[in-house]
Amino acid sequence: MNAAELTLPERASKPRSRGLTLLIDNGVPLHHFQDVVESFDGFIDFVKFGWGTSVITKHLTDKIRCLEEHDIGWFFGGTLFEKYVYQGKLAEYRRYLRQHGGRYVEISNGTIDLSNAEKAQYIREFSSEFTVFSEVGFKDGEKSIHLSPARWIEYIQEDLAAGAFKVITEARESGTSGICRSNGEVRYGLIEEIADSGIDLDKVVFEAPNKTLQTYFIRLFGTNVNLGNVAFDDAVALETLRLGLRSDTLLQFS
């Protein structure tokens, strides 16, 4: 029983492999970053340095040190990986990761012309040294909406077979692509087909950058669903959703 003597859903404890919360740092100032991590580290499993922000972040080393002191994993955004691939500089990317002591890497093909089979080969190669988060789905909304559920399932399975630790389903930080329509509506049929495919959902991270998406996935899959692209200031708000301490999920858990 918790201190408030309420009956709450059982939450996986850290270090955990399910119920992960992945925050996105899109350029948070250093002291604010440190305050959030130090205050709410129990609710945060990973931080992604979004896109290529790590390249121009002034206090990147300080941020990484803060995360490691609080046992929070971190990785650079998949768009940065794609930039290195596009310029033919994968050896340089490996050096960049090693330089910062990276243990995790995100591998995606959301922007550049890279087939999923080619992406899977990169997953195999990087898995020998790093723990790989892969991502399925495109940044371009028009391109993504035409990716059929069967293809989504095929690509998720292919990435997992190649050695991905978790597969992230694209929604962008705006929640307007990938598993969402351009108006922000969830592609409900797609999510249902992924859920019914037999894929281990503990291996999937659903990007959910807003309360509407977070609530939807918690209601559908329960407290310990993996959620990503969570805004840096939303760690506590999301945890209350997970525990039924917010009106949106209060009646979900008795």
C-alpha positions as CSV (number, residue, x, y, z in Angstrom):
1,M,0.0,0.0,0.0
2,N,1.3,3.4,-0.9
3,A,1.5,6.3,1.6
4,A,-1.9,7.7,0.5
5,E,-3.5,4.3,1.2
6,L,-5.1,4.2,-2.3
7,T,-5.4,1.1,-4.4
8,L,-3.3,2.0,-7.6
9,P,-2.3,-0.1,-10.6
10,E,0.9,-2.0,-10.2
11,R,3.7,-0.1,-11.9
12,A,6.8,-1.8,-13.1
13,S,9.8,-0.4,-11.1
14,K,13.1,0.8,-12.4
15,P,15.1,-0.5,-14.1
16,R,12.2,-1.7,-16.1
17,S,11.6,-3.2,-19.6
18,R,7.9,-2.3,-19.8
19,G,6.0,0.8,-18.9
20,L,8.8,3.0,-20.2
21,T,8.6,6.7,-20.4
22,L,10.8,8.3,-23.0
23,L,11.1,12.1,-22.7
24,I,12.3,14.3,-25.6
25,D,14.7,17.1,-25.0
26,N,14.2,19.6,-27.8
27,G,16.6,22.1,-26.4
28,V,15.6,22.5,-22.7
29,P,17.9,24.9,-20.8
30,L,20.5,23.2,-18.6
31,H,19.2,24.1,-15.2
32,H,15.6,23.3,-16.1
33,F,16.8,20.0,-17.5
34,Q,18.7,19.2,-14.3
35,D,15.7,20.3,-12.1
36,V,13.3,17.9,-14.0
37,V,15.7,15.0,-13.9
38,E,16.6,15.4,-10.2
39,S,13.0,15.9,-9.1
40,F,11.3,13.2,-11.2
41,D,14.0,10.6,-12.1
42,G,11.8,7.8,-10.8
43,F,9.3,8.5,-13.6
44,I,11.8,8.8,-16.5
45,D,13.5,5.8,-18.2
46,F,15.1,7.5,-21.2
47,V,15.7,10.9,-22.7
48,K,16.1,11.4,-26.4
49,F,18.0,14.4,-27.6
50,G,15.6,15.2,-30.4
51,W,16.6,15.4,-34.0
52,G,20.1,16.9,-34.3
53,T,19.9,19.1,-31.2
54,S,22.8,17.3,-29.6
55,V,25.1,18.8,-32.2
56,I,24.3,22.4,-31.1
57,T,23.4,21.9,-27.5
58,K,25.9,24.0,-25.5
59,H,25.8,21.9,-22.3
60,L,25.4,18.4,-23.8
61,T,28.1,16.9,-21.6
62,D,26.5,18.3,-18.4
63,K,23.1,16.9,-19.4
64,I,24.5,13.5,-20.1
65,R,26.3,13.5,-16.8
66,C,23.1,14.4,-15.0
67,L,21.2,11.6,-16.7
68,E,23.8,9.0,-15.9
69,E,24.0,10.1,-12.2
70,H,20.2,9.4,-12.0
71,D,20.3,6.1,-13.9
72,I,18.4,7.4,-16.9
73,G,19.3,6.1,-20.4
74,W,19.7,8.5,-23.3
75,F,20.2,8.5,-27.0
76,F,20.4,10.9,-30.0
77,G,17.4,11.3,-32.3
78,G,17.1,9.1,-35.4
79,T,17.1,12.1,-37.7
80,L,20.8,12.6,-36.7
81,F,21.5,9.0,-37.6
82,E,19.9,9.7,-41.0
83,K,21.9,12.9,-41.5
84,Y,25.1,10.9,-41.1
85,V,23.9,8.1,-43.4
86,Y,22.9,10.7,-46.0
87,Q,26.4,12.2,-46.0
88,G,28.1,8.8,-46.0
89,K,29.6,9.3,-42.6
90,L,28.6,6.3,-40.5
91,A,32.1,5.8,-39.2
92,E,32.1,9.4,-38.0
93,Y,28.7,8.7,-36.3
94,R,30.1,5.8,-34.4
95,R,33.0,8.0,-33.2
96,Y,30.5,10.6,-32.1
97,L,28.5,8.1,-30.1
98,R,31.7,6.7,-28.5
99,Q,33.0,10.2,-27.8
100,H,29.9,10.9,-25.6
101,G,29.8,7.4,-24.1
102,G,26.6,6.4,-25.9
103,R,25.2,3.0,-25.1
104,Y,21.9,3.4,-27.0
105,V,21.3,4.5,-30.6
106,E,18.1,5.2,-32.6
107,I,18.0,4.0,-36.2
108,S,15.3,5.3,-38.4
109,N,14.4,6.0,-42.0
110,G,11.7,8.6,-41.5
111,T,13.1,11.2,-43.8
112,I,15.8,9.8,-46.2
113,D,15.3,7.3,-49.0
114,L,16.3,4.1,-47.1
115,S,14.4,0.9,-47.4
116,N,13.4,-1.0,-44.2
117,A,15.6,-3.9,-45.3
118,E,18.6,-1.5,-45.5
119,K,17.6,0.0,-42.1
120,A,17.4,-3.5,-40.6
121,Q,21.0,-4.2,-41.8
122,Y,22.1,-1.1,-40.0
123,I,20.3,-2.4,-36.9
124,R,22.3,-5.6,-37.1
125,E,25.6,-3.8,-37.5
126,F,25.0,-1.3,-34.7
127,S,23.6,-4.0,-32.4
128,S,27.1,-5.5,-32.0
129,E,28.1,-2.4,-30.0
130,F,25.0,-0.5,-29.0
131,T,21.4,-1.2,-27.8
132,V,19.2,-0.1,-30.7
133,F,15.9,1.7,-30.7
134,S,14.5,1.5,-34.2
135,E,11.7,3.6,-35.6
136,V,9.0,2.7,-38.1
137,G,6.9,5.3,-39.9
138,F,7.6,8.4,-41.9
139,K,7.9,12.1,-41.1
140,D,6.0,13.0,-44.2
141,G,2.3,12.7,-43.4
142,E,1.2,11.9,-47.0
143,K,3.8,9.2,-47.3
144,S,3.1,7.8,-43.9
145,I,-0.7,7.6,-44.4
146,H,-0.1,5.3,-47.4
147,L,2.0,2.8,-45.3
148,S,-0.5,0.0,-44.8
149,P,-0.9,-1.8,-41.5
150,A,0.5,-4.9,-43.1
151,R,3.7,-3.0,-43.9
152,W,3.9,-1.5,-40.4
153,I,3.7,-5.0,-38.9
154,E,6.2,-6.4,-41.4
155,Y,8.7,-3.6,-40.6
156,I,8.3,-3.9,-36.9
157,Q,8.9,-7.6,-37.0
158,E,11.9,-7.1,-39.4
159,D,13.5,-4.6,-37.0
160,L,13.0,-6.9,-34.0
161,A,14.4,-9.8,-35.9
162,A,17.4,-7.7,-36.8
163,G,18.1,-7.0,-33.1
164,A,16.2,-3.9,-32.1
165,F,15.7,-3.6,-28.4
166,K,12.5,-1.6,-28.9
167,V,10.7,-0.4,-32.0
168,I,9.3,3.1,-31.8
169,T,6.1,4.0,-33.8
170,E,6.4,7.4,-35.4
171,A,4.0,10.2,-34.5
172,R,6.5,13.1,-34.5
173,E,6.6,15.6,-31.7
174,S,3.4,17.2,-33.1
175,G,1.4,14.0,-33.2
176,T,0.5,14.5,-36.8
177,S,2.2,11.7,-38.8
178,G,2.9,8.0,-38.6
179,I,0.4,6.4,-36.3
180,C,-1.7,9.7,-36.4
181,R,-3.4,11.5,-39.2
182,S,-2.5,15.0,-40.2
183,N,-5.3,16.4,-37.9
184,G,-3.9,14.5,-34.9
185,E,-6.4,11.7,-34.9
186,V,-5.1,8.3,-34.0
187,R,-5.1,5.7,-36.8
188,Y,-7.3,3.4,-34.7
189,G,-7.4,0.6,-37.3
190,L,-3.6,0.6,-37.6
191,I,-3.1,0.3,-33.8
192,E,-5.7,-2.5,-33.6
193,E,-3.9,-4.5,-36.3
194,I,-0.6,-4.0,-34.6
195,A,-2.1,-5.2,-31.3
196,D,-3.7,-8.2,-33.0
197,S,-0.6,-9.2,-34.9
198,G,1.1,-11.2,-32.2
199,I,3.9,-8.7,-31.8
200,D,5.0,-8.4,-28.2
201,L,3.8,-4.9,-27.3
202,D,6.4,-4.7,-24.5
203,K,8.8,-4.4,-27.4
204,V,7.0,-1.4,-28.9
205,V,7.1,2.2,-27.9
206,F,4.2,4.3,-29.0
207,E,5.1,8.0,-29.6
208,A,2.5,10.0,-27.6
209,P,3.5,13.6,-27.4
210,N,0.2,14.9,-25.9
211,K,-2.3,13.9,-23.3
212,T,-4.9,12.7,-25.8
213,L,-2.5,10.1,-27.2
214,Q,-1.2,9.2,-23.8
215,T,-4.7,8.6,-22.5
216,Y,-5.7,6.6,-25.5
217,F,-2.8,4.2,-25.2
218,I,-3.1,3.8,-21.4
219,R,-6.8,3.1,-21.7
220,L,-6.1,0.6,-24.5
221,F,-3.0,-1.2,-23.3
222,G,-2.9,-0.4,-19.6
223,T,-0.6,1.3,-17.1
224,N,2.6,-0.3,-18.3
225,V,2.5,0.7,-22.0
226,N,5.7,2.1,-23.4
227,L,5.3,5.8,-24.4
228,G,7.8,8.1,-26.2
229,N,8.2,11.7,-27.4
230,V,6.8,12.8,-24.1
231,A,7.4,16.5,-23.5
232,F,10.1,17.2,-20.9
233,D,7.7,18.9,-18.5
234,D,5.1,16.1,-18.7
235,A,6.8,13.4,-16.7
236,V,4.6,13.8,-13.6
237,A,1.4,14.4,-15.6
238,L,1.9,11.2,-17.5
239,E,2.6,9.2,-14.3
240,T,-0.7,10.4,-12.9
241,L,-2.4,9.2,-16.0
242,R,-0.7,5.8,-15.7
243,L,-1.9,5.5,-12.1
244,G,-5.5,6.7,-12.5
245,L,-4.8,9.9,-10.6
246,R,-6.2,12.2,-13.3
247,S,-9.8,12.4,-14.5
248,D,-8.9,11.0,-17.9
249,T,-8.0,7.6,-16.5
250,L,-9.5,7.8,-13.0
251,L,-12.3,5.3,-13.8
252,Q,-10.0,3.1,-15.8
253,F,-8.4,1.6,-12.6
254,S,-10.4,0.6,-9.5
